[in-house]
C-alpha cells in the first residue's frame, strides 16, 4: 500500500501553516502488570502501515513546505530479551516510507521549536485526532495531548483532523479492496464450517469457537468484531453477544461475524436452520429478506445515499409484510439501518447516511426481520463495492439461498 501517497494527500488538503499529530496509541492496563491487547489507531495505521504502540506521526505544512516525521521508542536491547524487539528506525522507514525517524522523547521539544517558528504566521493550527464516541470514555491520545498543549500554550488553535481523514478513507484503493476480499474469503471458510458443524443441542459458544478455529487455521488471528452467534428468540436481539445458550431443533441460527486481514474487515451475516432444514414459515420469511437484500444491491450506486437505500427497504416491507401476516408497523420487525461503511473499522468512518455513495466506497447490505412472538430472527448481510455503474457484491461466494444452504448442511 502506498502510505507515502496517503500522507501527501492528507498534508495537501490541510491548510497552510498547520501541523498534524497522529498517535498510534498504547495498550491500556488491565490488572496488576497485565495490559489489554494493543489495538493500533486505524488512522495511524492507514497513514503508516505500522502496527506498533507509542508512536506519533507528525505532518507539518509550513510556508507550503510539507515535512513528515515519525517519533518512535528507541530500541532497548535489554527489554528485547523479555518482550521482543521494538521496531528499529530502518524498519519503520521500510514499512512507512517516512525517512525522518526520531526518538519519541523529543516530541515536546520539537513542538516547542515549531511553535517558536509559528509566531511569524498570522494563522497557525494544530490538527489532532479528537475522536470521541461517548461522553465518559477514556481520553484518546490525541485529546490527552491537546489538553497538555493547551495547558502550556493556551492560545493555540487546535482542530480535529477527523473530517480530512474520513474523506480519504471513504474511498478504497485497489490494495484496500484486495485486503477486504481476503478477509471475506477467510470468513467464508468459517461460515461454511459452522453450517457443516451445527447440530441441535450444541451451545452457541461452541459455534463461535468453530468459527474462530477456522480463522486461526487460515493464519488469521484477528476477528473484525465480536461474533454474534444467536439462535431462536435471541436472534431477534440485534447485538446479542452472550453466545452461551443451547441451539434447539427447529430454530434458526443467526451468525453475524467477520475476519480481519491486515486490519481490513469483513462483515457478513448468515441465517440458517439448526437442523439443516428450513420450515415452510422460516423459508417464506427468509426469502422475503433475500428479496429486499437484492433490491438494495440492485440500487446501490454512485449518487444514491444509504438513507435512500434504507427508505427503499422500509417501503418494500410496508407493501410486503402484511401479505405474510405481519401487520404491525415496519419498525416492529425491522429496526436498524440497511448498512454502513466498511474498511479498517467494521463501522468505518462516515460523513453520515445523507452522504451520497461514490466510486470506491464499500458498504454493508444487511436487511433483517425480527419476529419475537415467532422466535425468528433473520439477517442476511453482504459487502458491496460501489462502482461506476452500480456495485459488486464482494461476498457473493458465501452461499445464502435456501437450496444451497440445505445442500451444504446435509452433505
C-alpha positions in Angstrom: 0.0 0.0 0.0 1.2 3.5 -0.8 1.4 5.1 2.6 3.5 8.0 1.3 0.9 8.9 -1.2 -1.8 8.9 1.5 0.2 11.2 3.7 0.9 13.5 0.8 -2.8 13.7 0.0 -3.6 14.5 3.6 -1.0 17.2 4.0 -2.0 18.8 0.7 -5.6 19.0 2.0 -4.6 20.7 5.3 -4.4 24.5 5.4 -1.0 26.1 5.1 0.9 26.7 8.3 -0.6 23.7 10.2 0.7 20.6 11.9 -1.0 17.3 12.3 -0.3 14.8 15.0 -1.5 11.2 14.7 -0.8 8.8 17.6 -0.6 5.0 17.3 -2.0 4.5 20.8 -1.0 2.2 23.6 -2.4 -0.9 25.3 -4.4 0.1 28.4 -3.6 -1.6 31.7 -5.9 -4.4 32.7 -4.8 -5.7 36.1 -1.5 -5.7 38.0 1.2 -6.0 35.4 -1.1 -7.1 32.5 -2.4 -5.0 29.7 -5.2 -5.4 27.3 -4.2 -6.4 23.8 -2.9 -3.5 21.8 -5.2 -2.2 19.1 -3.5 0.3 16.7 -5.2 3.6 15.9 -6.6 2.9 12.5 -5.8 6.4 11.2 -2.2 6.0 12.2 -2.1 2.6 10.5 -3.8 4.0 7.4 -1.0 6.6 7.1 2.0 4.5 8.0 1.2 0.8 7.8 2.8 0.3 11.2 1.2 -1.7 13.9 3.2 -0.6 17.0 2.3 1.3 20.1 3.7 4.5 21.4 4.5 6.1 18.1 3.5 9.5 16.7 3.3 10.6 13.1 3.8 14.4 12.6 2.9 16.1 9.4 3.9 19.8 9.1 2.9 22.2 6.3 4.7 25.4 6.8 5.2 28.0 4.1 3.6 25.4 1.8 6.5 23.0 2.5 5.4 19.6 3.7 7.6 17.6 6.1 6.9 14.3 7.9 8.5 12.8 11.0 7.8 9.5 12.8 8.6 9.6 16.5 9.2 6.1 18.0 10.5 4.5 21.1 14.3 3.8 20.9 15.5 0.2 20.6 16.1 -1.3 24.1 18.4 -4.4 23.9 17.7 -5.5 27.5 14.0 -5.2 27.2 14.0 -7.1 23.9 15.2 -10.2 25.8 12.0 -10.1 27.8 9.2 -9.0 25.4 10.8 -9.0 21.9 12.4 -6.3 19.7 11.0 -2.9 19.2 10.9 -1.6 15.7 14.1 0.0 14.7 14.5 3.2 12.6 15.3 1.4 9.3 12.3 -0.9 9.8 10.0 2.0 10.4 11.2 3.7 7.3 10.9 0.5 5.2 7.3 0.0 6.1 6.0 3.6 6.2 8.3 5.4 3.8 9.0 8.1 6.4 12.7 9.0 6.2 12.9 11.2 9.3 12.7 8.9 12.3 13.2 10.3 15.8 13.2 9.4 19.5 9.7 10.0 20.9 11.4 11.6 23.9 12.0 14.6 21.7 8.3 15.1 20.7 7.6 18.0 23.1 10.8 19.8 22.3 10.0 19.5 18.6 6.7 21.2 19.2 8.3 24.0 21.1 10.6 24.7 18.2 7.7 24.7 15.8 5.7 27.0 18.0 8.5 29.5 18.2 8.7 29.4 14.4 4.9 29.8 14.1 4.9 33.2 15.8 5.6 34.9 12.5 2.5 33.4 10.9 -0.9 35.1 11.0 -2.7 31.8 11.2 -1.3 28.6 12.8 -3.3 25.5 13.6 -2.7 22.1 15.2 -4.6 19.1 14.0 -5.2 16.2 16.2 -7.3 13.1 16.1 -10.0 14.2 18.6 -12.4 11.3 18.0 -14.8 10.7 20.9 -17.9 8.5 20.7 -19.1 8.6 24.3 -19.0 11.4 26.8 -17.3 9.5 29.6 -14.9 7.4 27.6 -11.2 7.3 28.4 -9.3 10.1 26.7 -7.8 9.1 23.3 -4.1 10.1 22.9 -5.0 13.0 20.6 -7.4 14.5 23.2 -4.9 13.9 26.0 -2.1 15.7 24.0 -4.4 18.6 23.1 -5.0 19.2 26.9 -1.3 19.1 27.5 -0.6 21.6 24.7 -3.4 24.0 25.8 -2.1 24.0 29.4 1.2 25.3 28.1 0.1 27.3 25.1 -3.5 28.4 25.9 -3.8 30.5 22.7 -3.3 27.5 20.3 -5.9 26.9 17.6 -6.5 23.1 17.8 -8.6 21.5 15.2 -10.0 17.9 14.6 -8.4 16.1 11.7 -11.3 13.6 11.5 -13.1 15.2 8.5 -9.9 15.2 6.4 -9.0 11.6 7.1 -12.6 10.5 6.7 -12.8 11.8 3.1 -9.7 9.8 2.3 -10.7 6.6 4.0 -14.1 6.6 2.4 -12.7 5.8 -1.0 -10.8 2.5 -1.0 -7.9 1.9 -3.3 -7.1 -1.4 -5.0 -4.9 -2.7 -2.2 -7.6 -2.0 0.4 -10.2 -3.7 -1.7 -8.0 -6.7 -2.1 -7.5 -6.8 1.7 -11.3 -6.8 2.3 -11.7 -9.5 -0.3 -9.1 -11.6 1.6 -11.0 -11.0 4.8 -14.2 -12.1 3.2 -12.6 -15.3 1.8 -11.4 -16.2 5.2 -14.8 -15.5 6.7 -16.5 -17.7 4.0 -14.5 -20.8 5.2 -15.5 -20.1 8.8 -19.2 -19.8 7.9 -19.1 -23.0 5.8 -17.6 -24.8 8.7 -20.3 -23.5 11.1 -23.0 -24.7 8.7 -21.4 -28.2 8.5 -20.9 -28.4 12.2 -24.1 -27.1 13.8 -26.4 -29.7 15.4 -29.3 -29.4 17.8 -28.1 -29.5 21.4 -24.8 -27.6 20.7 -24.0 -24.4 22.6 -23.7 -21.1 20.8 -20.2 -20.8 22.3 -19.2 -23.9 20.5 -20.3 -22.5 17.2 -18.5 -19.2 17.9 -15.4 -21.3 18.7 -15.8 -23.3 15.5 -15.7 -20.0 13.5 -12.6 -18.7 15.5 -10.8 -22.0 14.9 -11.4 -21.9 11.2 -10.0 -18.4 11.1 -6.8 -19.4 13.0 -6.3 -22.4 10.8 -6.0 -19.9 7.9 -3.5 -17.8 9.8 -6.0 -15.2 10.8 -5.6 -14.0 14.4 -8.0 -11.1 14.4 -11.8 -11.0 14.2 -13.2 -7.9 12.7 -15.6 -7.6 15.7 -17.1 -9.8 18.5 -19.1 -12.6 16.9 -22.9 -12.7 17.2 -24.0 -16.3 17.5 -27.7 -16.4 18.2 -30.4 -19.0 17.9 -34.2 -18.8 18.3 -35.6 -15.7 20.1 -32.0 -14.5 20.9 -31.6 -13.8 17.1 -34.2 -11.1 17.5 -31.8 -9.0 19.6 -29.7 -7.0 17.2 -26.4 -7.0 19.1 -26.7 -10.2 21.1 -23.3 -11.2 22.5 -23.8 -13.7 25.3 -23.4 -16.6 22.9 -23.9 -19.1 25.7 -27.3 -20.8 25.1 -28.2 -24.2 23.6 -29.4 -24.2 20.0 -32.6 -26.2 19.6 -34.1 -28.3 16.9 -36.4 -26.3 14.7 -34.7 -22.9 15.4 -32.9 -20.6 13.1 -29.4 -19.7 13.9 -28.1 -16.2 13.1 -24.3 -15.6 12.7 -23.0 -12.0 12.3 -19.2 -12.1 12.1 -16.1 -11.4 10.1 -12.4 -11.9 9.8 -9.8 -9.2 9.6 -6.9 -9.2 7.2 -4.2 -6.6 7.6 -6.8 -4.9 9.8 -9.3 -4.6 6.9 -12.7 -6.1 7.9 -15.3 -8.4 6.6 -18.8 -8.1 8.0 -21.1 -10.9 7.0 -24.4 -12.2 8.4 -25.9 -15.6 7.5 -29.0 -17.2 8.9 -29.6 -21.0 8.7 -31.6 -23.8 10.3 -30.1 -25.6 13.3 -31.3 -28.9 12.0 -30.4 -28.3 8.3 -33.9 -27.8 7.0 -36.0 -24.6 6.8 -39.6 -24.9 7.9 -42.1 -23.5 5.4 -42.7 -20.4 7.6 -38.9 -19.9 8.0 -38.4 -20.3 4.3 -41.2 -17.9 3.5 -39.7 -15.1 5.7 -36.1 -15.9 4.8 -36.8 -15.5 1.1 -38.6 -12.2 1.8 -35.4 -10.9 3.3 -33.4 -12.2 0.3 -35.7 -10.2 -2.0 -35.2 -6.9 -0.2 -31.5 -7.5 0.1 -31.4 -7.9 -3.7 -33.4 -4.7 -4.1 -30.7 -2.9 -2.2 -27.9 -4.4 -4.3 -29.7 -3.5 -7.5 -30.0 0.1 -6.4 -26.6 0.7 -4.6 -24.7 3.1 -6.9 -23.0 6.5 -7.0 -25.3 9.3 -6.2 -27.6 7.2 -4.0 -27.3 7.6 -0.2 -27.5 4.9 2.4 -30.6 6.8 3.6 -32.2 6.3 0.2 -31.5 2.6 0.3 -33.0 2.4 3.8 -36.2 4.0 2.6 -36.4 1.5 -0.2 -36.3 -1.3 2.3 -39.0 0.3 4.5 -41.2 0.9 1.5 -40.8 -2.7 0.4 -41.6 -4.0 3.8 -44.7 -1.8 4.1 -46.0 -3.4 1.0 -45.0 -7.0 1.6 -45.2 -7.7 5.3 -49.0 -7.7 5.6 -49.0 -10.4 2.9 -47.2 -12.6 5.4 -49.5 -11.9 8.3 -47.1 -9.3 9.8 -49.4 -6.4 10.5 -47.6 -4.2 13.0 -45.6 -1.1 11.8 -42.4 -2.0 9.9 -40.3 -0.7 12.8 -41.6 -3.6 14.9 -39.9 -6.1 12.6 -37.1 -4.1 11.2 -35.5 -1.5 13.5 -31.9 -0.9 12.2 -30.2 0.7 9.3 -29.6 -1.0 6.0 -25.8 -0.8 6.3 -22.7 1.2 6.9 -19.3 2.0 5.5 -16.7 -0.8 5.8 -12.9 -0.8 5.9 -10.3 -0.6 8.6 -13.1 -0.4 11.0 -16.2 -2.6 10.8 -18.3 0.6 11.2 -15.9 2.6 9.2 -15.5 6.4 9.1 -18.5 8.1 7.6 -19.8 11.5 6.9 -23.4 10.4 7.6 -26.2 8.5 6.0 -27.2 11.5 3.9 -23.8 11.5 2.1 -24.2 10.0 -1.4 -22.3 7.0 -2.3 -19.2 7.3 -4.6 -17.0 5.0 -6.5 -14.7 3.2 -4.2 -17.0 3.1 -1.1 -17.5 -0.3 0.5 -20.8 -0.7 2.3 -22.7 -3.5 4.0 -26.1 -4.6 2.8 -27.9 -6.1 5.8 -31.7 -6.1 5.9 -33.4 -8.2 8.5 -36.7 -9.3 10.0 -37.2 -9.9 13.7 -40.4 -11.5 14.9 -40.2 -12.2 18.6 -43.5 -13.9 19.1 -42.4 -16.5 16.5 -38.9 -16.6 17.9 -37.5 -15.9 14.4 -34.6 -13.5 13.7 -33.2 -13.3 10.2 -30.4 -11.1 8.9 -28.5 -11.6 5.6 -25.5 -9.4 5.1 -23.1 -8.9 2.2 -20.3 -6.4 1.5 -20.8 -4.2 -1.6 -18.1 -2.3 -3.6 -19.6 0.8 -5.3 -18.5 1.0 -8.9 -19.2 3.4 -11.8 -22.5 1.8 -12.9 -23.7 0.1 -9.7 -22.0 -2.2 -7.3 -20.2 -5.5 -6.9 -21.1 -8.0 -4.2 -17.7 -8.9 -2.8 -19.2 -11.7 -0.7 -21.2 -13.4 -3.5 -19.4 -16.6 -3.0 -20.8 -17.1 0.5 -23.9 -19.1 -0.1 -27.3 -17.8 1.0 -30.1 -19.4 -1.0 -32.3 -21.9 0.8 -31.3 -24.6 -1.6 -27.6 -24.0 -1.3 -27.7 -23.8 2.5 -29.7 -27.0 2.8 -27.5 -28.8 0.4 -24.3 -27.9 2.2 -25.7 -28.7 5.6 -27.0 -32.1 4.6 -24.0 -33.4 2.6 
